[in-house]
Amino acid sequence: METRSIRATADIAWLQERHDWKSLPSIIAVTAKRETDNKVTEETRYFISSLDANDLKRLERVVRAHWAIENNLHRVLDIAFDEDSNRTHKGHSAANLAVIRHIALNLIKAEKTSKVGIKTKRLKAGWDNEYLRRVIAII
């Protein structure tokens, strides 16, 4: 079972001054409490927001929509690039490879001549240099 609570505040003059974000209206904290197999975990995520801190229902919808996009991106990266199998951890290599995968994903999505899925486009770019040039030329 999972429960979520959301809190927001506009009392952030300290943050606005520290980062020179004079027009930042609010920050949000979302706490998710998950109970599984007699184990309880709690995680709080923080967000800066351009929205009014007083509309908690709207803030909750926006945060959920954000995570839906993030989860969908992760799913695409895992299916097309088998990202979850990557065991690269030395130094900044994992972060660097993630950036490269994001760039590749964006290039592949922008290429519209081949009407196949992202994974197939990625494989096709590896097999066909002319198609790879087409994918890279999108920039």
Phi, psi and omega in degrees: 000143180229137174235147179234144171229146182234136177228148178214153178214149173255001180277072188229031179304322179300321180285320179299319180288315183300323184248008181057043178252068185299330184264005179289119185273334186199164168233154185234144172235126177243121179251124178250127178246123184239133179240117178218135176046052178062021178237132179246126175238150180224133181224134176245128177248142182245144181225142166271148188219147174264009183256163179293133182289345185276346182260077186296324179297316179295317179300319179297317178298318181295316179296317178298319179296320177301313182289330176297319178295314179300315181295321178295318178299316179299318180299315179298315180296323180289319180289313186281327186241002182052044187300324182293339179278349182290125181248024179284121183226351187287129178057229181260013187299320181297315179294320180296316179294325177297319177297316180298318178296321178296317178298313180300317180299315180296319178295316181295319179296326182286338181282117189250359184283332180261121185265058179230176181288169183298316181298317179294320177298318180298314179296318179299320178295330177284334183265332190236106183298325179295318177294320177302316177300321179296318180296314183289329182289354180297331186306000000 
